[in-house]
Amino acid sequence: MNNSIATLTIVSLSPMSQSRQHTVPKLEGERLDDYDARTWRDKLNLNYAGTHVVIPAHGFQQAVAAAAKYSKRQIPGQGKATWTAKFTAGLMLLADPEIDTPLDKVFQVAISANADGVRGSGKRVVRRFPMIPMGWTSTFEIHILDPIITQPVMAEMLEIAGMFIGLGRFRPEKGGTNGRFRVQELTWDDNRKTV
């Protein structure tokens, strides 16, 4: 199968926050609040070398699939079928996209969160999360496995993903404001076979 490749550069429209679940052990006698204050940086998604913040590949792919669902656009010539399934299964990122923000520019944000993580469930506690400041960018490739996905459709879904879905913790899809982006550049290497 000859798949097309979209190479894109995305730039931030808002800061981005991450909330990766980690397994850093607690210290003996350490209070939960002190543990959270000590390990907030461990909630970042980093590359294998631990040198750069990354956007999880599955997270970006899910954002584009959520954009296709959000658009409710139907595929021309396929009745009531929408683009959702095509963007859920028809894209592949081979690596987690790295962002260009240096680790020392990432800062901490403290929020009042539900103790059990369930909205509206009761007791609230302070939780700290890493915040990547406005100005982050990333350049990476997306492999287009389903040949029905063309450059104009891909560009539209990326625009929706950046504006209305977002990335990371407290993104627009979940009622937040973080993780909005726009596509600064999109190049398309069309490798589809002729029929």
Biotite code that builds the C-alpha atoms (Angstrom):
import biotite.structure as struc

atoms = struc.array([
    struc.Atom([0.000, 0.000, 0.000], chain_id="A", res_id=1, res_name="MET", atom_name="CA", element="C"),
    struc.Atom([1.353, 3.414, -0.959], chain_id="A", res_id=2, res_name="ASN", atom_name="CA", element="C"),
    struc.Atom([0.118, 5.903, 1.589], chain_id="A", res_id=3, res_name="ASN", atom_name="CA", element="C"),
    struc.Atom([0.223, 9.666, 1.290], chain_id="A", res_id=4, res_name="SER", atom_name="CA", element="C"),
    struc.Atom([2.207, 11.673, 3.820], chain_id="A", res_id=5, res_name="ILE", atom_name="CA", element="C"),
    struc.Atom([1.148, 15.014, 5.282], chain_id="A", res_id=6, res_name="ALA", atom_name="CA", element="C"),
    struc.Atom([3.987, 17.041, 6.780], chain_id="A", res_id=7, res_name="THR", atom_name="CA", element="C"),
    struc.Atom([2.685, 19.794, 8.998], chain_id="A", res_id=8, res_name="LEU", atom_name="CA", element="C"),
    struc.Atom([3.851, 22.491, 11.327], chain_id="A", res_id=9, res_name="THR", atom_name="CA", element="C"),
    struc.Atom([1.421, 23.473, 14.055], chain_id="A", res_id=10, res_name="ILE", atom_name="CA", element="C"),
    struc.Atom([1.746, 26.593, 16.207], chain_id="A", res_id=11, res_name="VAL", atom_name="CA", element="C"),
    struc.Atom([0.034, 27.358, 19.491], chain_id="A", res_id=12, res_name="SER", atom_name="CA", element="C"),
    struc.Atom([-3.013, 29.558, 19.894], chain_id="A", res_id=13, res_name="LEU", atom_name="CA", element="C"),
    struc.Atom([-2.975, 28.961, 23.666], chain_id="A", res_id=14, res_name="SER", atom_name="CA", element="C"),
    struc.Atom([-0.729, 27.351, 26.292], chain_id="A", res_id=15, res_name="PRO", atom_name="CA", element="C"),
    struc.Atom([-0.833, 23.551, 26.593], chain_id="A", res_id=16, res_name="MET", atom_name="CA", element="C"),
    struc.Atom([-0.995, 21.523, 29.802], chain_id="A", res_id=17, res_name="SER", atom_name="CA", element="C"),
    struc.Atom([-0.367, 17.806, 30.225], chain_id="A", res_id=18, res_name="GLN", atom_name="CA", element="C"),
    struc.Atom([-1.491, 15.300, 32.849], chain_id="A", res_id=19, res_name="SER", atom_name="CA", element="C"),
    struc.Atom([0.362, 12.052, 32.111], chain_id="A", res_id=20, res_name="ARG", atom_name="CA", element="C"),
    struc.Atom([-0.205, 9.404, 34.754], chain_id="A", res_id=21, res_name="GLN", atom_name="CA", element="C"),
    struc.Atom([3.139, 8.510, 36.305], chain_id="A", res_id=22, res_name="HIS", atom_name="CA", element="C"),
    struc.Atom([4.463, 5.948, 38.755], chain_id="A", res_id=23, res_name="THR", atom_name="CA", element="C"),
    struc.Atom([7.031, 7.967, 40.709], chain_id="A", res_id=24, res_name="VAL", atom_name="CA", element="C"),
    struc.Atom([7.132, 6.311, 44.154], chain_id="A", res_id=25, res_name="PRO", atom_name="CA", element="C"),
    struc.Atom([6.059, 8.228, 47.237], chain_id="A", res_id=26, res_name="LYS", atom_name="CA", element="C"),
    struc.Atom([8.643, 8.904, 49.902], chain_id="A", res_id=27, res_name="LEU", atom_name="CA", element="C"),
    struc.Atom([8.129, 7.407, 53.314], chain_id="A", res_id=28, res_name="GLU", atom_name="CA", element="C"),
    struc.Atom([5.762, 9.639, 55.313], chain_id="A", res_id=29, res_name="GLY", atom_name="CA", element="C"),
    struc.Atom([5.188, 12.001, 52.361], chain_id="A", res_id=30, res_name="GLU", atom_name="CA", element="C"),
    struc.Atom([1.817, 13.763, 52.328], chain_id="A", res_id=31, res_name="ARG", atom_name="CA", element="C"),
    struc.Atom([-0.172, 13.659, 49.068], chain_id="A", res_id=32, res_name="LEU", atom_name="CA", element="C"),
    struc.Atom([0.110, 17.431, 48.684], chain_id="A", res_id=33, res_name="ASP", atom_name="CA", element="C"),
    struc.Atom([3.905, 17.290, 49.073], chain_id="A", res_id=34, res_name="ASP", atom_name="CA", element="C"),
    struc.Atom([4.073, 14.362, 46.631], chain_id="A", res_id=35, res_name="TYR", atom_name="CA", element="C"),
    struc.Atom([2.067, 16.328, 44.070], chain_id="A", res_id=36, res_name="ASP", atom_name="CA", element="C"),
    struc.Atom([4.300, 19.390, 44.550], chain_id="A", res_id=37, res_name="ALA", atom_name="CA", element="C"),
    struc.Atom([7.422, 17.250, 44.052], chain_id="A", res_id=38, res_name="ARG", atom_name="CA", element="C"),
    struc.Atom([6.242, 15.291, 40.997], chain_id="A", res_id=39, res_name="THR", atom_name="CA", element="C"),
    struc.Atom([4.314, 17.829, 38.878], chain_id="A", res_id=40, res_name="TRP", atom_name="CA", element="C"),
    struc.Atom([6.987, 17.729, 36.134], chain_id="A", res_id=41, res_name="ARG", atom_name="CA", element="C"),
    struc.Atom([6.528, 13.960, 35.867], chain_id="A", res_id=42, res_name="ASP", atom_name="CA", element="C"),
    struc.Atom([3.087, 14.656, 34.356], chain_id="A", res_id=43, res_name="LYS", atom_name="CA", element="C"),
    struc.Atom([4.825, 15.826, 31.157], chain_id="A", res_id=44, res_name="LEU", atom_name="CA", element="C"),
    struc.Atom([5.045, 13.519, 28.148], chain_id="A", res_id=45, res_name="ASN", atom_name="CA", element="C"),
    struc.Atom([8.733, 13.385, 27.203], chain_id="A", res_id=46, res_name="LEU", atom_name="CA", element="C"),
    struc.Atom([10.723, 11.718, 24.432], chain_id="A", res_id=47, res_name="ASN", atom_name="CA", element="C"),
    struc.Atom([12.723, 8.592, 25.333], chain_id="A", res_id=48, res_name="TYR", atom_name="CA", element="C"),
    struc.Atom([15.834, 10.646, 26.084], chain_id="A", res_id=49, res_name="ALA", atom_name="CA", element="C"),
    struc.Atom([13.825, 12.864, 28.452], chain_id="A", res_id=50, res_name="GLY", atom_name="CA", element="C"),
    struc.Atom([15.000, 15.998, 26.636], chain_id="A", res_id=51, res_name="THR", atom_name="CA", element="C"),
    struc.Atom([11.859, 17.273, 24.873], chain_id="A", res_id=52, res_name="HIS", atom_name="CA", element="C"),
    struc.Atom([8.158, 17.512, 25.601], chain_id="A", res_id=53, res_name="VAL", atom_name="CA", element="C"),
    struc.Atom([6.124, 15.507, 23.094], chain_id="A", res_id=54, res_name="VAL", atom_name="CA", element="C"),
    struc.Atom([2.516, 15.349, 22.008], chain_id="A", res_id=55, res_name="ILE", atom_name="CA", element="C"),
    struc.Atom([1.455, 11.689, 22.347], chain_id="A", res_id=56, res_name="PRO", atom_name="CA", element="C"),
    struc.Atom([0.869, 10.365, 18.817], chain_id="A", res_id=57, res_name="ALA", atom_name="CA", element="C"),
    struc.Atom([-2.401, 8.701, 19.839], chain_id="A", res_id=58, res_name="HIS", atom_name="CA", element="C"),
    struc.Atom([-3.552, 11.973, 21.443], chain_id="A", res_id=59, res_name="GLY", atom_name="CA", element="C"),
    struc.Atom([-3.029, 13.928, 18.234], chain_id="A", res_id=60, res_name="PHE", atom_name="CA", element="C"),
    struc.Atom([-4.702, 11.227, 16.157], chain_id="A", res_id=61, res_name="GLN", atom_name="CA", element="C"),
    struc.Atom([-7.661, 11.192, 18.551], chain_id="A", res_id=62, res_name="GLN", atom_name="CA", element="C"),
    struc.Atom([-7.925, 14.987, 18.257], chain_id="A", res_id=63, res_name="ALA", atom_name="CA", element="C"),
    struc.Atom([-8.227, 14.770, 14.469], chain_id="A", res_id=64, res_name="VAL", atom_name="CA", element="C"),
    struc.Atom([-10.766, 11.927, 14.727], chain_id="A", res_id=65, res_name="ALA", atom_name="CA", element="C"),
    struc.Atom([-12.751, 13.980, 17.258], chain_id="A", res_id=66, res_name="ALA", atom_name="CA", element="C"),
    struc.Atom([-12.664, 16.881, 14.795], chain_id="A", res_id=67, res_name="ALA", atom_name="CA", element="C"),
    struc.Atom([-14.149, 14.661, 12.090], chain_id="A", res_id=68, res_name="ALA", atom_name="CA", element="C"),
    struc.Atom([-16.936, 13.670, 14.483], chain_id="A", res_id=69, res_name="LYS", atom_name="CA", element="C"),
    struc.Atom([-17.449, 17.302, 15.548], chain_id="A", res_id=70, res_name="TYR", atom_name="CA", element="C"),
    struc.Atom([-17.758, 18.420, 11.896], chain_id="A", res_id=71, res_name="SER", atom_name="CA", element="C"),
    struc.Atom([-20.625, 15.983, 11.193], chain_id="A", res_id=72, res_name="LYS", atom_name="CA", element="C"),
    struc.Atom([-19.542, 16.237, 7.552], chain_id="A", res_id=73, res_name="ARG", atom_name="CA", element="C"),
    struc.Atom([-20.740, 13.454, 5.308], chain_id="A", res_id=74, res_name="GLN", atom_name="CA", element="C"),
    struc.Atom([-18.524, 11.735, 2.760], chain_id="A", res_id=75, res_name="ILE", atom_name="CA", element="C"),
    struc.Atom([-19.707, 12.682, -0.757], chain_id="A", res_id=76, res_name="PRO", atom_name="CA", element="C"),
    struc.Atom([-21.209, 9.703, -2.559], chain_id="A", res_id=77, res_name="GLY", atom_name="CA", element="C"),
    struc.Atom([-21.459, 7.527, 0.575], chain_id="A", res_id=78, res_name="GLN", atom_name="CA", element="C"),
    struc.Atom([-24.948, 8.343, 1.784], chain_id="A", res_id=79, res_name="GLY", atom_name="CA", element="C"),
    struc.Atom([-25.101, 9.341, 5.450], chain_id="A", res_id=80, res_name="LYS", atom_name="CA", element="C"),
    struc.Atom([-21.560, 8.076, 6.244], chain_id="A", res_id=81, res_name="ALA", atom_name="CA", element="C"),
    struc.Atom([-19.403, 10.695, 7.963], chain_id="A", res_id=82, res_name="THR", atom_name="CA", element="C"),
    struc.Atom([-15.618, 11.108, 8.076], chain_id="A", res_id=83, res_name="TRP", atom_name="CA", element="C"),
    struc.Atom([-15.341, 9.895, 11.689], chain_id="A", res_id=84, res_name="THR", atom_name="CA", element="C"),
    struc.Atom([-14.387, 6.258, 10.983], chain_id="A", res_id=85, res_name="ALA", atom_name="CA", element="C"),
    struc.Atom([-11.996, 7.281, 8.193], chain_id="A", res_id=86, res_name="LYS", atom_name="CA", element="C"),
    struc.Atom([-10.034, 9.595, 10.508], chain_id="A", res_id=87, res_name="PHE", atom_name="CA", element="C"),
    struc.Atom([-10.183, 7.163, 13.443], chain_id="A", res_id=88, res_name="THR", atom_name="CA", element="C"),
    struc.Atom([-8.553, 4.286, 11.544], chain_id="A", res_id=89, res_name="ALA", atom_name="CA", element="C"),
    struc.Atom([-7.120, 5.911, 8.415], chain_id="A", res_id=90, res_name="GLY", atom_name="CA", element="C"),
    struc.Atom([-4.245, 7.944, 9.931], chain_id="A", res_id=91, res_name="LEU", atom_name="CA", element="C"),
    struc.Atom([-0.939, 6.906, 11.490], chain_id="A", res_id=92, res_name="MET", atom_name="CA", element="C"),
    struc.Atom([1.755, 8.853, 13.316], chain_id="A", res_id=93, res_name="LEU", atom_name="CA", element="C"),
    struc.Atom([5.007, 6.890, 13.535], chain_id="A", res_id=94, res_name="LEU", atom_name="CA", element="C"),
    struc.Atom([6.389, 8.914, 16.444], chain_id="A", res_id=95, res_name="ALA", atom_name="CA", element="C"),
    struc.Atom([5.279, 11.302, 19.163], chain_id="A", res_id=96, res_name="ASP", atom_name="CA", element="C"),
    struc.Atom([5.667, 14.856, 17.764], chain_id="A", res_id=97, res_name="PRO", atom_name="CA", element="C"),
    struc.Atom([8.251, 16.881, 19.700], chain_id="A", res_id=98, res_name="GLU", atom_name="CA", element="C"),
    struc.Atom([7.489, 20.469, 20.595], chain_id="A", res_id=99, res_name="ILE", atom_name="CA", element="C"),
    struc.Atom([10.198, 23.119, 20.512], chain_id="A", res_id=100, res_name="ASP", atom_name="CA", element="C"),
    struc.Atom([9.678, 24.642, 23.978], chain_id="A", res_id=101, res_name="THR", atom_name="CA", element="C"),
    struc.Atom([12.726, 24.091, 26.235], chain_id="A", res_id=102, res_name="PRO", atom_name="CA", element="C"),
    struc.Atom([11.980, 22.136, 29.417], chain_id="A", res_id=103, res_name="LEU", atom_name="CA", element="C"),
    struc.Atom([13.126, 25.028, 31.596], chain_id="A", res_id=104, res_name="ASP", atom_name="CA", element="C"),
    struc.Atom([10.322, 27.199, 30.157], chain_id="A", res_id=105, res_name="LYS", atom_name="CA", element="C"),
    struc.Atom([7.610, 24.800, 31.381], chain_id="A", res_id=106, res_name="VAL", atom_name="CA", element="C"),
    struc.Atom([5.980, 26.156, 34.523], chain_id="A", res_id=107, res_name="PHE", atom_name="CA", element="C"),
    struc.Atom([3.612, 24.849, 37.173], chain_id="A", res_id=108, res_name="GLN", atom_name="CA", element="C"),
    struc.Atom([-0.070, 25.682, 37.461], chain_id="A", res_id=109, res_name="VAL", atom_name="CA", element="C"),
    struc.Atom([-2.035, 24.809, 40.599], chain_id="A", res_id=110, res_name="ALA", atom_name="CA", element="C"),
    struc.Atom([-5.761, 24.163, 40.253], chain_id="A", res_id=111, res_name="ILE", atom_name="CA", element="C"),
    struc.Atom([-8.575, 23.195, 42.582], chain_id="A", res_id=112, res_name="SER", atom_name="CA", element="C"),
    struc.Atom([-9.532, 19.696, 41.426], chain_id="A", res_id=113, res_name="ALA", atom_name="CA", element="C"),
    struc.Atom([-11.900, 16.982, 42.602], chain_id="A", res_id=114, res_name="ASN", atom_name="CA", element="C"),
    struc.Atom([-9.989, 14.639, 44.919], chain_id="A", res_id=115, res_name="ALA", atom_name="CA", element="C"),
    struc.Atom([-11.169, 11.552, 43.017], chain_id="A", res_id=116, res_name="ASP", atom_name="CA", element="C"),
    struc.Atom([-10.908, 13.152, 39.556], chain_id="A", res_id=117, res_name="GLY", atom_name="CA", element="C"),
    struc.Atom([-14.670, 12.975, 38.944], chain_id="A", res_id=118, res_name="VAL", atom_name="CA", element="C"),
    struc.Atom([-16.265, 16.346, 38.182], chain_id="A", res_id=119, res_name="ARG", atom_name="CA", element="C"),
    struc.Atom([-18.808, 17.430, 40.781], chain_id="A", res_id=120, res_name="GLY", atom_name="CA", element="C"),
    struc.Atom([-18.143, 14.504, 43.121], chain_id="A", res_id=121, res_name="SER", atom_name="CA", element="C"),
    struc.Atom([-17.373, 16.473, 46.264], chain_id="A", res_id=122, res_name="GLY", atom_name="CA", element="C"),
    struc.Atom([-14.115, 17.226, 48.041], chain_id="A", res_id=123, res_name="LYS", atom_name="CA", element="C"),
    struc.Atom([-11.650, 19.430, 46.190], chain_id="A", res_id=124, res_name="ARG", atom_name="CA", element="C"),
    struc.Atom([-7.876, 19.493, 46.582], chain_id="A", res_id=125, res_name="VAL", atom_name="CA", element="C"),
    struc.Atom([-4.973, 21.424, 45.042], chain_id="A", res_id=126, res_name="VAL", atom_name="CA", element="C"),
    struc.Atom([-3.335, 19.636, 42.102], chain_id="A", res_id=127, res_name="ARG", atom_name="CA", element="C"),
    struc.Atom([-0.326, 20.882, 40.159], chain_id="A", res_id=128, res_name="ARG", atom_name="CA", element="C"),
    struc.Atom([0.199, 20.381, 36.441], chain_id="A", res_id=129, res_name="PHE", atom_name="CA", element="C"),
    struc.Atom([2.890, 21.388, 33.956], chain_id="A", res_id=130, res_name="PRO", atom_name="CA", element="C"),
    struc.Atom([2.002, 24.251, 31.611], chain_id="A", res_id=131, res_name="MET", atom_name="CA", element="C"),
    struc.Atom([3.770, 24.731, 28.289], chain_id="A", res_id=132, res_name="ILE", atom_name="CA", element="C"),
    struc.Atom([3.626, 28.473, 27.577], chain_id="A", res_id=133, res_name="PRO", atom_name="CA", element="C"),
    struc.Atom([2.146, 30.096, 24.501], chain_id="A", res_id=134, res_name="MET", atom_name="CA", element="C"),
    struc.Atom([4.536, 29.970, 21.551], chain_id="A", res_id=135, res_name="GLY", atom_name="CA", element="C"),
    struc.Atom([5.042, 26.190, 21.286], chain_id="A", res_id=136, res_name="TRP", atom_name="CA", element="C"),
    struc.Atom([5.349, 24.675, 17.798], chain_id="A", res_id=137, res_name="THR", atom_name="CA", element="C"),
    struc.Atom([5.830, 21.206, 16.345], chain_id="A", res_id=138, res_name="SER", atom_name="CA", element="C"),
    struc.Atom([6.659, 19.806, 12.900], chain_id="A", res_id=139, res_name="THR", atom_name="CA", element="C"),
    struc.Atom([5.853, 16.159, 12.112], chain_id="A", res_id=140, res_name="PHE", atom_name="CA", element="C"),
    struc.Atom([4.424, 13.692, 9.597], chain_id="A", res_id=141, res_name="GLU", atom_name="CA", element="C"),
    struc.Atom([1.059, 11.973, 9.432], chain_id="A", res_id=142, res_name="ILE", atom_name="CA", element="C"),
    struc.Atom([0.705, 8.929, 7.193], chain_id="A", res_id=143, res_name="HIS", atom_name="CA", element="C"),
    struc.Atom([-2.643, 8.828, 5.403], chain_id="A", res_id=144, res_name="ILE", atom_name="CA", element="C"),
    struc.Atom([-3.570, 5.153, 5.139], chain_id="A", res_id=145, res_name="LEU", atom_name="CA", element="C"),
    struc.Atom([-7.064, 5.584, 3.703], chain_id="A", res_id=146, res_name="ASP", atom_name="CA", element="C"),
    struc.Atom([-6.816, 7.023, 0.170], chain_id="A", res_id=147, res_name="PRO", atom_name="CA", element="C"),
    struc.Atom([-10.269, 8.614, 0.437], chain_id="A", res_id=148, res_name="ILE", atom_name="CA", element="C"),
    struc.Atom([-8.731, 11.249, 2.767], chain_id="A", res_id=149, res_name="ILE", atom_name="CA", element="C"),
    struc.Atom([-7.518, 14.062, 0.521], chain_id="A", res_id=150, res_name="THR", atom_name="CA", element="C"),
    struc.Atom([-5.471, 17.141, 1.313], chain_id="A", res_id=151, res_name="GLN", atom_name="CA", element="C"),
    struc.Atom([-8.455, 19.558, 1.462], chain_id="A", res_id=152, res_name="PRO", atom_name="CA", element="C"),
    struc.Atom([-10.390, 17.251, 3.816], chain_id="A", res_id=153, res_name="VAL", atom_name="CA", element="C"),
    struc.Atom([-7.303, 16.721, 5.981], chain_id="A", res_id=154, res_name="MET", atom_name="CA", element="C"),
    struc.Atom([-6.663, 20.474, 6.158], chain_id="A", res_id=155, res_name="ALA", atom_name="CA", element="C"),
    struc.Atom([-10.281, 21.095, 7.213], chain_id="A", res_id=156, res_name="GLU", atom_name="CA", element="C"),
    struc.Atom([-10.182, 18.476, 9.989], chain_id="A", res_id=157, res_name="MET", atom_name="CA", element="C"),
    struc.Atom([-6.836, 19.797, 11.269], chain_id="A", res_id=158, res_name="LEU", atom_name="CA", element="C"),
    struc.Atom([-8.306, 23.312, 11.428], chain_id="A", res_id=159, res_name="GLU", atom_name="CA", element="C"),
    struc.Atom([-11.307, 22.032, 13.414], chain_id="A", res_id=160, res_name="ILE", atom_name="CA", element="C"),
    struc.Atom([-9.027, 19.970, 15.686], chain_id="A", res_id=161, res_name="ALA", atom_name="CA", element="C"),
    struc.Atom([-6.887, 23.000, 16.483], chain_id="A", res_id=162, res_name="GLY", atom_name="CA", element="C"),
    struc.Atom([-9.747, 25.369, 17.171], chain_id="A", res_id=163, res_name="MET", atom_name="CA", element="C"),
    struc.Atom([-12.451, 23.228, 18.780], chain_id="A", res_id=164, res_name="PHE", atom_name="CA", element="C"),
    struc.Atom([-10.800, 20.022, 20.076], chain_id="A", res_id=165, res_name="ILE", atom_name="CA", element="C"),
    struc.Atom([-7.280, 20.963, 21.203], chain_id="A", res_id=166, res_name="GLY", atom_name="CA", element="C"),
    struc.Atom([-4.563, 18.955, 22.936], chain_id="A", res_id=167, res_name="LEU", atom_name="CA", element="C"),
    struc.Atom([-3.783, 18.007, 26.511], chain_id="A", res_id=168, res_name="GLY", atom_name="CA", element="C"),
    struc.Atom([-5.436, 18.790, 29.823], chain_id="A", res_id=169, res_name="ARG", atom_name="CA", element="C"),
    struc.Atom([-8.272, 21.343, 29.989], chain_id="A", res_id=170, res_name="PHE", atom_name="CA", element="C"),
    struc.Atom([-8.624, 21.449, 26.187], chain_id="A", res_id=171, res_name="ARG", atom_name="CA", element="C"),
    struc.Atom([-11.664, 22.956, 24.400], chain_id="A", res_id=172, res_name="PRO", atom_name="CA", element="C"),
    struc.Atom([-13.203, 19.517, 23.747], chain_id="A", res_id=173, res_name="GLU", atom_name="CA", element="C"),
    struc.Atom([-13.503, 19.158, 27.535], chain_id="A", res_id=174, res_name="LYS", atom_name="CA", element="C"),
    struc.Atom([-14.717, 22.722, 28.164], chain_id="A", res_id=175, res_name="GLY", atom_name="CA", element="C"),
    struc.Atom([-11.254, 24.240, 28.669], chain_id="A", res_id=176, res_name="GLY", atom_name="CA", element="C"),
    struc.Atom([-9.035, 26.761, 26.947], chain_id="A", res_id=177, res_name="THR", atom_name="CA", element="C"),
    struc.Atom([-5.627, 25.042, 26.672], chain_id="A", res_id=178, res_name="ASN", atom_name="CA", element="C"),
    struc.Atom([-4.009, 23.290, 23.737], chain_id="A", res_id=179, res_name="GLY", atom_name="CA", element="C"),
    struc.Atom([-5.491, 25.251, 20.836], chain_id="A", res_id=180, res_name="ARG", atom_name="CA", element="C"),
    struc.Atom([-3.334, 25.359, 17.697], chain_id="A", res_id=181, res_name="PHE", atom_name="CA", element="C"),
    struc.Atom([-3.374, 26.271, 14.040], chain_id="A", res_id=182, res_name="ARG", atom_name="CA", element="C"),
    struc.Atom([-1.639, 24.722, 11.054], chain_id="A", res_id=183, res_name="VAL", atom_name="CA", element="C"),
    struc.Atom([1.108, 27.045, 9.894], chain_id="A", res_id=184, res_name="GLN", atom_name="CA", element="C"),
    struc.Atom([2.237, 24.824, 7.022], chain_id="A", res_id=185, res_name="GLU", atom_name="CA", element="C"),
    struc.Atom([0.927, 21.653, 5.389], chain_id="A", res_id=186, res_name="LEU", atom_name="CA", element="C"),
    struc.Atom([2.702, 19.839, 2.565], chain_id="A", res_id=187, res_name="THR", atom_name="CA", element="C"),
    struc.Atom([1.213, 16.772, 0.937], chain_id="A", res_id=188, res_name="TRP", atom_name="CA", element="C"),
    struc.Atom([3.132, 13.923, -0.677], chain_id="A", res_id=189, res_name="ASP", atom_name="CA", element="C"),
    struc.Atom([0.428, 12.103, -2.641], chain_id="A", res_id=190, res_name="ASP", atom_name="CA", element="C"),
    struc.Atom([1.558, 8.501, -3.115], chain_id="A", res_id=191, res_name="ASN", atom_name="CA", element="C"),
    struc.Atom([-1.758, 7.011, -4.198], chain_id="A", res_id=192, res_name="ARG", atom_name="CA", element="C"),
    struc.Atom([-1.633, 4.601, -7.110], chain_id="A", res_id=193, res_name="LYS", atom_name="CA", element="C"),
    struc.Atom([-3.385, 5.435, -10.352], chain_id="A", res_id=194, res_name="THR", atom_name="CA", element="C"),
    struc.Atom([-6.300, 3.213, -11.311], chain_id="A", res_id=195, res_name="VAL", atom_name="CA", element="C"),
])
